Amino acid sequence: MQIKLDTVGDLFLGAELKVLSAFQKSTTTKGKTEVSASIDHWSDKGLKEEFHNLKIASKFKAAKDETISFTGATGETVWVVGLGDKTKFEAEDLRKTAAKIYKGAKGSKYASIAFDVAGFNTVRDEALACSLIVEALSLVDYSFEIYKSKKSEVHDQSVVLSHFDKKNKAKIEKALATTKNVCDSINVMKDFINEAPNVLHSEEYARRIEADVKKNLKGVKIKILNKAQIQKEKMGMFLSVNAGSAYEPRLVHLTYEPAKSNSKTKHIALVGKGITFDTGGYSLKPGANMAGMKNDMGGSATVYGAFRAAVLEKAPVKITCILAMTDNAVNSHATFPDAIVTARNGKTVEILNTDAEGRLILGDALDYACDQNPHYIIDAATLTGACLVALGNQVCAILGNDQKWINEVLGAAKAQDEYMWQLPIINEWRSDIKSKIADLKNIGTPMRAGTAIGAAFLEEFIKNDIKWAHLDVAGVVDAQSHLPYCTPHGASGLIVRTLTHLLVNAK
C-alpha cells in the first residue's frame, strides 16, 4: 500500500475508486421532518450532478455505514459512505469506517483508491483525519500467513488522500510518519504473538527482539540475561517457572535515552510478561483452556511494541523496557505446588498454584526494574482470567499505587479510544496473599477478586516509592470482533497506541 497526498484533486480525478462521505440532514416542513443525505461538501461538481441523477439517490439517507455506489462518467467506481450525524461522528468512528471501506476494497483490483479528506474531516483536524484513515488501512493490511501454502492474493494499491488545504501538507506528512511508526510497531508485536510457540520459545524470542533493535532502533542499548545471569540476580520466582522448560529463560533489558536527556528527564520503565506458552505447569490446564496459550506473552509484546514506536518517535523521556521470557511447562524438574521459593527482593513465596506463574516472573522483573531507578513503572500482562470475567474481552484493567499516574495512563487510553478501567487494590486483598508458612502465597482465596489480588501480589515487589501501574491485558490482547481495523483472529494490537501516546507526550 502506497500513500499519496493530493492537494489539488488531480489524483482523485484519476483514481479507479473514489470514496466520498455523506451526512444526514433533517428538514422540517409543516411539522413533518424528513431525513436526507447531504453532499454539499463535495468539491467535484460533476460527481454531485451524477449522484443527484441516480434513481436510488433519494432513498439514500446517509445513516452511519449506509453505502451507495455508482459508476462515474469516466468509468471509475464511486462509493458514497454515510456518516450519520456529523456532530456525533468522532475519531474512533473514522477509524472504523475507513477500515470497513478498505476491507471492501482490499480484495479488488483497483489500482488506486482515493479518499475525499474534506468529507471525512469530522474531527476538524486534517492531519488527524488523514492519520486515522491511514492507521485503519495499515492495520487492516496486516496478515500472518507465513505457514500457509497458499497465500492471499495481494494487489499493489495506492491510496490517495485528496482535497485538503495545501498549507496543512507538512503537518499531514509528519502525522503520517508517526502513524507509520506506530502501525509498523503494532504489526511487529502482532507477529510475535501470532508466531507458533514451538518456534517462538524464550531463546528465539530474545533473538528476534535483539535483531529488530539492531536493525531499526539505533541508539538503543540492549542487554540479554541468560539463565546463569538470572540465577546470579537471585530471581527465584522467575527460575521456578522456567524449571520445567526445555529452553533457558531470558531477561531482555532495553534502554533508550532522548538526545537532550539530563537529570530532570522523566524515566519510565515498561515491564512485560513473556510466557511463550503456558501449560499451567503441574497445575495443568484442561485441554480446552490450553489452546491459545501462545498469547500469554502478549504483555511483553505490547510493551515492546510501545517502546519501539516511542523510540522511533524520539520520545522526550528515558525508557527502560524489561521483558521476562520463559514457557511454563511440565517435566520431572518442574516446580511442584506447595513449593517455597525466594524472590529477588528476599521475600519467600509459597507456590500454591503453578498456573499463577505470570505474577512470579513479573515480581522478579519488577524488582529488577525498580533497581534501574525509574520515576514510573508500567507493567503489562495477560495475568488473570478473572479480568475477562470482570471486564469482558474488550476492556483493559488498570491498577496501581498512585492515582495521578493511573490517571495519566487512563488519559492516554481515552486519547487513543482504547477501553481501560481502573480496579482497586484494598488492604483485605493484600492480606489475602499472606502465607502461613512463608511471606507470601501466589494465589488468594478462590473466586475472590482475582485480578486485584494478582495486582496486590505484584505490588509487593515495587520499592523506592516508585509510582506503578499494572495493566491486565488478558481480555484485549486477542482478536476484537467489534473493531473492524483488527484482524478477525490472532493478536489485536491494542494498548500499543495508548502506551506510545503516553511516552511520546510525557513531560
N, C-alpha and C positions, 0 to 999 in steps of 0.2 A: 504494500500500500504506500503510494506516494502522495504527500500533501502539497497542494499548490495553492498559492494565495492570488486572488484575482480582484483587484480594486475597481476595475472599470467594467467588468462584465463580459469581456471577450471570451474567456474560457468557459464562462457559464453558457454563453450562446452556442458554443461548440460541443458541449457535453452531451453524451448519449443518454444520460439520465439526469433530469433536473428535479430537485426536491425543493418544494416550497411549502410554506405553512399557511394556515387559515385560522382565524379566531372566530369565536361565537359572538354575535351581536344580537341584542334584543331590541325590538321595535314595538312600542305600544301605540295602537291606534284605536280610539273609541273604546278603551278599556280592554282591548284584546292584544295580547303580547305574542309576537311572532319571533322565532329564532331563525337566524340565517348565518351564512358564512361571510366573513369579512376578509377581503383580499386587497384592501386599499393600499397596503404597504408594498405590494409587488412593484418592482421598478420596470418590468418588461410589459409594455402596453399591449404588445401582440398576444402574449400569453393570457393577459387579463381578458382580452376580447375572445380568445379561443375558449377560455373557461366559461365565460358567460353564455357562449353559444351552445354549450353542451346541454343536451336534453335532460340529463340527470343532475345538472348543477344545482337546480332549485331544491332537490331533495337532500343535498349535502349540507349538513348543519354544523360542521366543524367541531363536533364533540371530540373530546380527547381520544386519540388513537383512531378516530374515524379517518378513512383514506378514500381518495378518488384518484383515478389515473386517466390519462388521455394521451393521444399521440399529437405532438406539436407539428407545426407547419413544415418543419424541415425533417420530419421523420423521427425526432427524438421522443423518448418517453418522459412524460411529466407526471410526477407524483405530488399530490397535494395532501398534506397531513394536518388533520385537525388538532389544535392545541387546547380547545375549550376556552375557558375564561382567561384572558391574557393576564389579568391581575393575580390569578391564582396559580399560574404556571411558573414553577420555581426551578432552581438549578438541578435538583435530582430528577425532576420531570424531563428536563432536557437530556440528561444522560440516558434515561430510559428510552425516550422517544428516538434519539439518534441511534441507539443500539438496535431497536426494533427495525428502523429503516434499513440499517446496514445488513442486518440478518436477512432481510427480504431481498436485498440486492447482491449479497455476497456470492450466492451461487450462480448469479447471472454472468453473462459475458460482456456486460457493459465495460467498456474500456475506461470511461470516466464518469464519475458521479459528482454532481455539483450541488452544493447547499447554498441557498439564498440566506446568508447570515443575518441580514437585516430583519427577516421574518422570524428567525429563531432567537433573536437577541432580547428575550423577555427578561433577562437578568440585568438589562440596561448597562452592560459592560461587554463590548465587542470582543475584547481579548479573552474574557472569561467564557463567553458563549462559544468562541472558537475552540478553546481548550477543552470544554466539556464535550463538544461534539467529537473531537479527535480522541479524547480519552475513551469515550464509549466505543468508538470504532476500533481503537487499538486493542482494547480488552476483548472485544468480540472476535477480533482477528486471531487470537491465541488458540492454539490447538496442541494436544500432546498425542502424537501419532507415531512415535519412533518405533513402536513394536508392531505396528500394523503392516501387513504385507502390501495392502493396497491403500495408499494414502488418498485423502480427499483431494479432489481436483481444485487447484488454486489458479485463479485468474489474476493477472497483473493489472490492478486497477489504480487509477489516480483519483484522489478525492480533491475536489476544488471547493475552496471556501471563498464565496463571491459576495459582492455588494456590501462592502463595509467601508468606513471612512478611511481614506488613504493615510491620514495623519496618525491613525492607530496601528499602522502596519508594523512598525518596530516593536510596539508593545505586544502585538499579537505573536510576532516571531519569537519573542522572549518567552511568552506564555506557553507556546507550543514546544519550545525546547525543554521547559520544565515538565510539561506533560509527557514528553518522550522519556525523560529520565525516570519519572515515577512509574510509567507503564512498563518500561523495559525491566525495572526492578521488580515490579509485581509479577511479571511473567517469568523472571528468573526464580523467584520464590515458589511460584506455581510448579515449575519444572522440578524443583527439589521435592515438593510434597507429592507430586504425581508419580515420581520415579518408583520403580519396583523396589521393595525392601531387601530383596536378595542382591540387588545391585548397589543401592544406596545404604550400606551399613555405615557405622560410625567412621571408620577409617577413610572410606571413599567420600563420605560427606565432607569431611575436613579437607580432603584433597581438592574437591571441587570448589569449595569456598576459597581456598588458597589460590587456585588457578584464576578464579574470577577476580579476586582482589588484585593479583599481579597484572592482569590484563586490562582491567577497567578502572581501578581505584588508585590512581597514582598518589603517592604520599602517605597512604595508609600503612601503618605498622601492623604486622601480624606475627603472633606467637602461638604455636600449637603445642599444647602439653600432651605427652603420651602417658601411658599407664604408669611408668616409673616416676614421672614427674608429678602426676596426680597423687600417687602414693606419698611422695615427698611432701606434697601440700596437705597431707593427712585428711583427705576427703573421704572419710569412711562411709558416709551415706552414698555418695556417688559410686564408689567402688563396690558397695553391696549390691547395687542394681546391676552392675556390669558383671558380677561374679559368674553368672550362668552363660555368658556370651562367648561365642567363638571369636569375637573381634575385640580389640583393645578399645577402651574409651578414649575420647578426645575432648579436650577443653580448648576451644578456639578463642583467642584473645585478640581483638582488633582495636586499634586506637587511631582516631582522627583528630587533628587539631587545625583550626582555621588559621589562615595566613597571619592575622593580626591578634593571635592569642596572647593573653597576658594573665596575671594573677587574678584578675577580676572576671575572666571569661567563665561563663556558666559551663559546668561539667555535668553531663548526663550519661548515665550508664544504662545500657539495654542488656537484659539477660533473657535468654531463651531456652526453653525445654526442648531438647533434641533427642527424644526417644524414637529411634528409627523404626522400631516395631515393638509392640507391647503385647506379649502373650499373657501378661498378668503374673509371670513367674510361677512359683508353687501355688499361689492363689489364682489358679489357672482360669482364664476367661472361658465361658461357654463358646462353642464354635461359632454360633451366630453373632456373638459380640466381638469376635477376633478379626473378622474380615473388616478391612478398612483401617486397621491399627497402624498402617504405614503413615497415617495422618498425625500420629502422636508426636511428630517432630515439627508440627505446624507452628508452634510458638517460636522456635528458633528460626524457622524460615521467615516468619513475619517480621521479627526484629532485624534480621539480616536485610530483608528487602527494604525496610525503612532506613537502616544505616546506609545501605548502598545508595538509595535515592538522595538522602541528605548530603552525603559526600559529593555526589555528582552536582548537587545544587550549591555546594560550598557553604553549608550551614554555618552560622556565626558562633556555634558552640563547640566545645570539646566533647567528643563522643567516644565512650568505651563500649564495646559490644562483646559480650561473653556468651558463648554457645556451648552448652554441655551436651555431649553426644554419646549415646550408647543404645543398644537394644535391651529389652527386658526379657530374657529367655530362660529356659529351664534345662539344666543338666545336673550332674552329680555335685557340681561345685556351687550351684545356685543358692542364694540366701534363703534359709527356712523362715517361715512365720515363727514368731517368738524370739527371733534373733535380736541381739542388742549390739548396736554399732556406735562408734563415736564420730560425731560430726567434726568438721574442720574447726569450728569455734569451741570445741571441747565438750559440748553437750552430748549426753548419751541418749540414744533413741531406741525405743522398743518397736520393732517392726512387726505389727500385728497383721498386716495385710501387704503382701508383696506387690499387689496390684495398685497400691497407692505409692507408686515409685517416683512419679514426676516431682513431687514435693521433696523427695530425698536428694535427687540430683540438683534441683533448684536451690535447696537450702545451702548446700556447699558452694554452689556457684554464686549465690547472693553474698555469702560471707566473703568470698574471694573478691567480688565486685566492690564491696564496701572498703576493702583494703586499697583500692585504687583511688580512694578519696573523692568520689563524685559528690556533687551537691544533691543530685536527684537520681533515683533509680526507677526504671520501669521494667518489670518482667512480664513475659507473655508465655502462656502455657495452655495446652489442652488438658487442664488439670482435673476437672471433675465432670462426671455425667450428671451430677446434681445441678450443674449450671444449665443444662438443657431442660431439666425439669422446672427450674425456677424461671428461666427467661426464654425458653424455646431455642430454635436454631438460628434466630435472626438477630439476637442481641448479645453483645459482648458485656460481660460483667467486669466491673472495676471495684477494687477495694484498696485500702491503703492506710497510712498512718498520718497523713497531712491533708486536710481538706482543701487548702489553697492549691496544692499540687494536683490533687484529684480534679479540682475544678478546671485547671489548665488543660488537662487531658480531655475532660468532657467537652470543653470549649472547642478543642481541635476536632473532636469527633463530630460535633454539631456543624462546624465549618465545612466538613467534608461529607456531610449527610450520611454518616455511619452511626448505627444504633449502638449506644453504650448506656449502661445503667449501673448506678452505684448500689452495692450491698454493704451492710455494716459488719464490723468485727466488734463483738461485745465481750466483756470480761468472762461471762459464763462460757463462751465458746473457747476462750483462751484457757480456761480451767479444764475444759473437756479434753485437751490434748496432754494433760499431765499424766505421767505414768506412775504406777505404784512401785515399780522396781527400777525405773530409770528416770532421767529428767523429763523426757517427752515420749509420747507414742505417736505413730504416724497416721492414726485414724481416730476420729472421735466416736461418739455414740451413733450407731447406725440410724439412718432415716432422720437425721437432725442437721439441717443447715450445712450440708457437705461442702458447698463452695466456700462459705465463710470460714468453716473450720480448717479447710485446706489453706486458706489465706492466713489464718491465725498461726498455723504451723510455720509458714514462711516468715512471718513477722519475727519469729524467734531468732532469725539469722540476719536481721537488719541492725546495724550498730552505728556508732559515731553520730547519732542524731540525724542520720540521712533521711531525707524525705523520699518516701517509697510508694509506688502504686503497682498493684498486681492486676493484670488483665487475664481473665479466664476466657480463652477463645475457643473453647470446646465446641460451642454451637456454630460459630461463624466461619470456622476455617474451611468447612466443606461447602459444596455447591449450594447456591442460593437461588431457588426456583423463582422467587419473586423479583429478582434483579436480572433483566434481560442482558446486561453487559457482563454478567458472569456466565461461564460455561455451564452447560446443563449437568455436568458431572465433574468430579475432581475438585481441586483446590479453588476457593473463591477469590483469594487475593485481598480480602477485606482486612481492614485495620492498618495496612501499609500506608494508605493515604493519610489517615489520622496521625500516625506517628511521624511521618515525613513532615506534615504541616506543623506539628508541634516543634520539631527540631529546627526546621528552616526559619520559623517565625519566632524562635526563642530570643529573649532579650537578656 
